[in-house]
Amino acid sequence: MVWVAYSVEVLSSFSFFCFLFCDFDNLFSVGWRHVRLTYGLDYKGNVCGDKHAHPGLRKLELKYWLNPNQVYQSGVKDSQFKLSNARSICLWDCPMPSDDSLNWVCDYPEGDIRLSMRDWINRNYDYYEFLTPEMRNTSLQLQGPCYPVIFPSVNVHWSCQFIARASNTSLRHWQQMGGVNINEDIVIDKSIHRSINSRSSVLKRYMADIGKSWPVLIVCGGLLPLFLSVIWLLMIRHFVAAMPWITVALFNVLIITVTMFYYLKAGWIGNDAISPIIGEHDPYINVFGRELNHLRAVAILMTFVMVVSVLTSIAIIRRIIMATSVLKASMVAAKVIGEVQALIIFPVIPYAILAIFYMFWISAALHLFSSGQVVKNNCNTNCCAYDLVAKKVNCNDCCGFSLHYTPHIAIAIFFHLFGGYWATQFFIACSSTVIAGSVASYYWARGETSPEIPFLPVFASMKRLIRYSLGSVALGSLVVSFVESIRFILESIRRKLKVSRTSDGWFGRMGNHTSRGCLRCIEWTIKSVNRNAYIMIAITGKSFFKASEIATELIMNNILRIGKVNVIGDVILCLGKLCVSLSSAVFGFLMLDTHKYRAAHDKISSPLLPVLICWALGYVVATLFFAVVEMSIDTIILSFCQDSEEHQGTAQYAPPLLIETLGDQNEMQRLTQ
C-alpha cells in the first residue's frame, strides 16, 4: 500500500507539470490570431478592423447590414433566412438618413470603381454617381452595389443596430426613384437586437472585457490585495485583540458598498446604468442589453448576501466576546510570526509565481475563446448581389460566414479551466505546507530559545517540500480540483434539467437540493482534510494518504479541545479574506467607471466579469498571505495534539500560553456539558 500511495503521488506530480507544459505550449500553438471577440464578420469572412484583410479594414470596426429587407426577412417567424447570411460590410461609423435627400452606402470599391478605401470612407461610402445604368438598376432592386440608408442606426457593441423608425424623406426619395418596397416593421429592429444579445455574443463580449481591462486586473487583482494583505498581517501581529472587531466592521461596510455599486450600474440608483451604445447618440434612443439583466440579477443576489452577512456578523459578536481562546491562540501565532519574520515576506514568492502563471493563463484563455475557424455557412436561401469584379449579378454565393468552434476547442477550454484551478490549488497548497513546516520547526524546537531551530526555517521548509513532499501536495490539490469539477458538471446538468422541466414536483426539487448540499459538504470536508494533511506532511514527512489519516485521527480525538478555537478563528480569517477581496472589487468598480472604459475602443460591455475576477484574484492573494496566520494557528494546534499523543496526554513542547488555552480542564468540562 505504501508503494501504491507513493506511485499515485509521483504520477500526480508528473501530471501537474505536464499540464503546465501543455497549457503554455497551447498558448503558442493556438497562435496570436486576430482577436475576434469584439468585432463581427463581413460578407467576405473578414474580421472587421483587420488591417491584413482584403480589402484592408483598418479602423473599419463596425458591422453594418446593407440590405434592410434581408434583415427583416431574418426576423420573420418560421423564416429559413438567417441574419448571418445577410450581406454585411465593415464601416467607420453607423450611417444616418439625410434630412433632405437619399444617402447611399455602397459595397467595397472593386473592379471598375476606381476608388481607394480612404476615398471611399471620405465620401461616406457613397459612389452611386459613378455607377453605370445597369448598376443603378440593380441598386434599386436592393441587389447592390449601392444600398439606400432608410433607417437610422446606432453603434451597439460594434454593430449598427437599426432603429425601426424609417426616415420619411429618404423613403419618399427611394419610392420616387422606383425602388422596390422596403419593409418598415419592428421586426427589423428585433432581428439585429436578438443577434447582438445572443448567448454566444454576450460570452464573447465578456471575454473581450477581460482583455480590455487588463490594467484594472493587475492593479485591483494583484497589487492592491498584496498591499492590503501585508497591512493586515502587520496589524494582526500588533493588534491581536482589536482585529476581530475591525474585521467584522470593515466587512459590513464593504459588502454594503459593493451592493450599492451593483445598484448604480443596474440603474436602480442614479443615472449611471450601463449602456450597450458606444459613442454619442440620440438621448431618446434606448437599447437594452442582456448584460444589464445580468447586473440586476447579481444586484438582487448581493442584496440577499448583504442582509445575511450583516445579520450573521451581529450574531457572532457575542461569540467574539467569549472567544478568549481564539485570542490566546492568535497571540501564540503572532509570536511565531514575530520570531520567524521571514513568514511575512514568504507569501510574496508564491504570489509572484501565481502572477506570472495567471498572465499566461488568461492570455491563453482569450486566444482559446477566439480561436474558432471562420467557415462559410451552409444555406439554401435565394438572394442575389452585384459582383463588382465579375461585373454581373451573382445569385449563387449568398451564404455568409460565421465562427465555428470544433469539439476539440471545447475540450481544450474545459482542460484549460480545470488546469487553472488545479494550478491555483497546487500553489496555495505548496505555500501552506511551507508555512506549516516553518511553524512546526518553531514548535518542536521549543521556540526561539532552542539552538535546534533551523536557520531561516522558511527556506529549510521549502527545501523539504521540493525534495520530499511535492507529489503529496500535487495529489491533494488534484483531489480538490476533481471534486470541484464534478460539482460544476452536476450543477450544469441540474440547470439543464430545470430548464427542460424534467425535475418538477417535490421529489425532483428535494433530490436537487439534497445532491447540492451533499456535494458542498463533501467539498468542504475534503478541503478541510487536505489542509490538515498538508500540516501533518510538514510535521511527519508522511505521504498524503497517511498524513490525512493521522490528521483525521488527531482531530477526532481532540475535537472538544480544538473545536472552540477553529470555529471562531476560521470565521474571522474568512471575513478578513473577504475584506481584502471586496476592497479589490470596490476599487475595480472605481477604475472601470473612468472615461477610458466608458467610451471608444476600450469601452467594456459590463463591469460584471472584470469586477468578479478582481474579487477572485484578491481572494486568492489574500489566501496566500492569510495562510501565514491560518496555518500557524492550525499547525500549532495539531502539533500540540501530536505532542500530547506522544507524551501520554501532556504536551512537552508547547508554549505556556498554549497550554493555558488548550489544556484548561475546567473549560473542557464546560464544553462537555
C-alpha positions, 0 to 999 in steps of 0.5 A: 500500500505504501508503494501504491500511495507513493506511485499515485503521488509521483504520477500526480506530480508528473501530471501537474507539470505536464499540464503546465507544459501543455497549457503554455505550449497551447498558448503558442500553438493556438497562435496570436490570431486576430482577436475576434471577440469584439468585432463581427464578420463581413460578407467576405469572412473578414474580421472587421478592423483587420488591417491584413484583410482584403480589402484592408479594414483598418479602423473599419470596426463596425458591422453594418447590414446593407440590405434592410429587407434581408434583415427583416426577412431574418426576423420573420417567424418560421423564416429559413433566412438567417441574419448571418447570411445577410450581406454585411460590410465593415464601416467607420461609423453607423450611417444616418438618413439625410434630412433632405435627400437619399444617402447611399452606402455602397459595397467595397470599391472593386473592379471598375470603381476606381476608388481607394478605401480612404476615398471611399470612407471620405465620401461616406461610402457613397459612389452611386454617381459613378455607377453605370445604368445597369448598376443603378438598376440593380441598386434599386432592386436592393441587389447592390452595389449601392444600398439606400440608408432608410433607417437610422442606426446606432453603434451597439457593441460594434454593430449598427443596430437599426432603429425601426423608425424609417426616415420619411424623406429618404423613403419618399426619395427611394419610392420616387426613384422606383425602388422596390418596397422596403419593409418598415416593421419592428421586426427589423429592429428585433432581428439585429437586437436578438443577434447582438444579445445572443448567448454566444455574443454576450460570452464573447463580449465578456471575454473581450472585457477581460482583455480590455481591462487588463490594467484594472486586473493587475492593479485591483487583482494583484497589487492592491490585495498584496498591499492590503494583505501585508497591512493586515498581517502587520496589524494582526501581529500588533493588534491581536485583540482589536482585529476581530472587531475591525474585521467584522466592521470593515466587512459590513461596510464593504459588502454594503458598498459593493451592493450599492455599486451593483445598484448604480450600474443596474440603474436602480440608483442614479443615472449611471446604468450601463449602456450597450451604445458606444459613442454619442447618440440620440438621448431618446434612443434606448437599447437594452442589453442582456448584460444589464439583466445580468447586473440586476440579477447579481444586484438582487443576489448581493442584496440577499448576501448583504442582509445575511452577512450583516445579520450573521456578523451581529450574531457572532459578536457575542461569540467574539466576546467569549472567544478568549481562546481564539485570542490566546491562540492568535497571540501564540501565532503572532509570536511565531510570526514575530520570531520567524519574520521571514513568514511575512515576506514568504507569501510574496514568492508564491504570489509572484509565481501565481502572477506570472502563471495567471498572465499566461493563463488568461492570455491563453484563455482569450486566444482559446475563446477566439480561436474558432475557424471562420467557415462559410455557412451552409444555406439554401436561401435565394438572394442575389448581389452585384459582383463588382469584379465579375461585373454581373449579378451573382445569385449563387454565393449568398451564404455568409460566414460565421465562427465555428468552434470544433469539439476539440476547442471545447475540450481544450477550454474545459482542460484549460479551466480545470488546469487553472484551478488545479494550478491555483490549488497546487500553489496555495497548497505548496505555500501552506505546507511551507508555512506549516513546516516553518511553524512546526520547526518553531514548535518542536524546537521549543521556540526561539530559545532552542539552538535546534531551530533551523536557520531561516526555517522558511527556506529549510521548509521549502527545501523539504517540500521540493525534495520530499513532499511535492507529489503529496501536495500535487495529489491533494490539490488534484483531489480538490480540483476533481471534486470541484469539477464534478460539482460544476458538471452536476450543477450544469446538468441540474440547470439543464434539467430545470430548464427542460422541466424534467425535475418538477414536483417535490421529489425532483426539487428535494433530490436537487437540493439534497445532491447540492448540499451533499456535494458542498459538504463533501467539498468542504470536508475534503478541503478541510482534510487536505489542509490538515494533511498538508500540516501533518506532511510538514510535521511527519514527512508522511505521504498524503494518504497517511498524513490525512489519516493521522490528521483525521485521527488527531482531530477526532480525538481532540475535537472538544479541545480544538473545536472552540478555537477553529470555529471562531478563528476560521470565521474571522480569517474568512471575513478578513479574506473577504475584506481584502477581496471586496476592497479589490472589487470596490476599487475595480468598480472605481477604475472601470467607471473612468472615461477610458472604459466608458467610451471608444475602443476600450469601452467594456460591455459590463463591469460584471466579469472584470469586477468578479475576477478582481474579487477572485484574484484578491481572494486568492492573494489574500489566501496566500498571505492569510495562510501565514496566520491560518496555518500557524494557528492550525499547525500549532494546534495539531502539533500540540495534539501530536505532542500530547499523543506522544507524551501520554496526554501532556504536551512537552513542547508547547508554549505556556500560553498554549497550554493555558488555552488548550489544556484548561480542564475546567473549560473542557468540562464546560464544553462537555456539558 
